[in-house]
Amino acid sequence: MEGDQAYMIQDFLQVFLMTMVSDIDNMLILGAILRRHSNFQVPFYAAVLLTFTRTLYVGVVEGLSDVPLFHVLTGFILLIISYKLVTKLIYGVDLVRPARFSRSIFQKAKILAALAATDFLICWDGVLIISNISDHTPTISLGIFCSLLIALYFLRLIVKLAVAIPWINVIAGGFIAQNAITSIAKDPWMEEWIHFADTLVPQVNIVNTAANGAVIIIVVIGLVTYIKDHRIFIHRKF
């Protein structure tokens, strides 16, 4: 029982942190909608709505897990996501709040609908990441909700942190790459290939070796990108 609770806490923290990191760019888009329409007056309701929709999307992805080559496809998509994550830097966006004014329930409903529609188009990278972290729906929902609530309430602070500590993306990218290889290995189509590799090199765990190799490659790419872009940024600044 204690072991199950420990795994649930671990899954919650992973879902929470990965949603937070993968959502930085998404939050800039959603924050622009909130800033333009409602002066950040509906972050709690937005967090509830987006938690429900994203949990639903995760369930759809998990329902497709038995489809042949699905894990291979999602694994390669995750590798692309991890690469993009470590090769981008966010230098900040001016987030200015407009003057406060009240909104009707109908207008807030329209704003929430706009948020849900926009989130549907931009959140699938995070959905694929989360679907490979945990199978427990309550844990997934709680992790997503806490991450979204904090991100929507403290959007400007999170963007500043992303600017000040861009290597967080490198760590997250390595984690996503590891999950990508694990996802590919789950596919039934890969079972024979993995078995063949294990018999060919029995002293080596092929899946773990490939996952660790992917982590190293992504982290190295991220560090090189960070050093290169950091030098360019300093050069432009001075």
N, C-alpha and C positions, 0 to 999 in steps of 0.2 A: 504493500500500500504506500509506504513512504517512498519507495522507488518510483512508483507511478506519479506521485506528487512532484518529485524532483524532476522527472522528465517533462511534466506539464509546465512547471515553472521555467525550465530551460527552453521549451518550445515557445512559451509566451514571450520571454525575453528576446529570443531570436526573431519571432514575428514582429515584435514591437520595434526592435532596432533596424531590421531590414526594411520594414515599411517606412520608418522615419527617413532612412538614408535614400532609398529609391524614390521617395516622394518629394525630394527637395525641388526638383524642376516642376513636378506636377503642382506643388503648392504655390509656386509663383503664378501659374495659370489660374488655379482655383481662387487664389488670393486676389487676383485681378478682378475676377467676377464679383467676389464679396466686396471688394473695395469700391467698385464702380456702382454697385446696386444697393448695398445694405450696410455699409460702414461696419462690417464685422459683427453685426448684431445677431447672427444666427449660427455661430460656430458649433454650438452644442447640437442643434437640430441637424446641421450639415454632417457632423461626425456620426450621428445615429443613422442617418439615411445612407451615407457612403459606406458605413460599416456593414449594413444590411446588404447593399448591392454587391460590395466586394466579396463578402462571404458567399453570396450566391454564385458569383463568378468562379470562386475557388472550388465550390461544389461541382460546377459544370466541368471544370478542368479535371477534377478527380474522377468524375463519372466517365471521362474519356480515356482514363488511364489503361483500360484493357484493350484499346484499339491498337492494332499492330503499328509499330514505328512511331507511335505518339510520343513515347518517352524520348526516343531519338530526336524527334523534331523539337520538342520543348528543351531538350538538353542543349542542342545547337543554338537555339534562340537565347537561352540563358548565357551561353558563352559569348554571344554577340553583345548581350546586355552588359556582361561583366567587362568586356573590352571597352564599350562606349563609356561605362561608368568611370573607369580609371583613366581614360584619355580626355576627359573634359574637366574644366575648372569653372567655378561660378564666381565671378568677381562682384556680384551684388546687384541688387535692383532697388531703386528708390521706391519705398513703400510708404506713401503719404496718405494719412487718413483724411477723408473729407469731413465736412461739418456734419454733426449728428442730426438726424431727423427720423421721424417714426415711419413705419411701413405697415400697411394693412396685412391681414392674414393671407389674403389672395396674392398680394405682391410677394410676400415671403415664400409662398408656395411656388410661385413662378421662378423665384431665385433658386430655390432648392431643386426644382426640376432642371434648371439650366446647369446647376452644379452636377447633378446626377448624369445628365446627358454628356457633359464635358468629361467627367471622370470616366465614363464608359469607354471613351476613346483614348484616354491617356494612361490608364491604370493597369493595363494588361501585363506590363513587365513586372510590376509588383505582385500581381496575381500569380504569375508563373513561379516567381521566387517563393512566395508563401506556400503554394501548393506542394512544393518539394521540401518544406520544413516540417510540417505537422499535418496529421490526419484528424486531429481533435477539433471539431467545429467550435465549441465554446472557447477553447484556447485561442483559436484563430480570430474569432470575433472580438474577444477581449483585447488581444494584442493590437488588432487593427484600430479598434475604437480609441484606446488610450493614445496610440500614435497620432491618429487623425485629430483628436481633441487637442492635444498639446501643440501639434503643428499649426492648427487653425488659430488657436489663441495666441501663440507666440511665433507667428510667421516671420516677423522681422528679425527676431533674435536667432532663429534657426538659420536664416539666410546668412546672417553675420558670422555665425559659427562655421557654416560651410565655407565662407570666404577665408576665415582665420585658420581653419584646420582642414584644408582640402585633402590631406592624406587619409582622412576617414573613408573617402571613396575608394582608396586603394585597398584598405582592409576589407571593406564590403565587397569589392570586386573579387578579391581572392576567395571569400566565402561563397559567393555566387558561382564562381568557376568550379569549386569543389562540389557544390550541389548539382551543377550541370553534368559532371561526369557520373555522379551517383545516379542521376535521373536516367542517363543513357544506359547505364549498366542494368537498370531495372527492366528494360524493355525485353519481352520474350524473344524478339528477333536477335538480340545480342547474346542470349544464353549459350548457344553453341560456340560462338566465337570466344567468349570468355572461358568456357570450359576447355577449348582447344589451347588457348594461351596458358591456362593454369597447368595443363598437362605438359606443355612444351617447356615451361619454366616453373616447376612446382614450388621452388623456394621463394618465389616472388608473388605477392598479392597484386595481381594486375590492376584491379579496380582502384585500390588504395594508391598504388604507384602512379597511375594515370591521374587520379584526383590531385595528389600532391604535386605532380608535375604541372598540372594546369594552374594550380595556385601560385607556384613559383613563377611561371611564365607571365601570368596576369599581374602579379605584384611587381615584377621587374619592369614590365611595360608601364605600369602606373608610376613607378618611381622615376623612370627615365622621362616620362611625359611631364611629371611634376617639376623635376629639375630643369628641364628645357623651358617649360612655360613660365616657371618662376624667374628664370634669368631674363626671359623676354619681358616679363612684367616689370622687373626692376629696371631694366634698360629703358623701357618706355617712361617709367616714372621719373627717372633722373635724366 
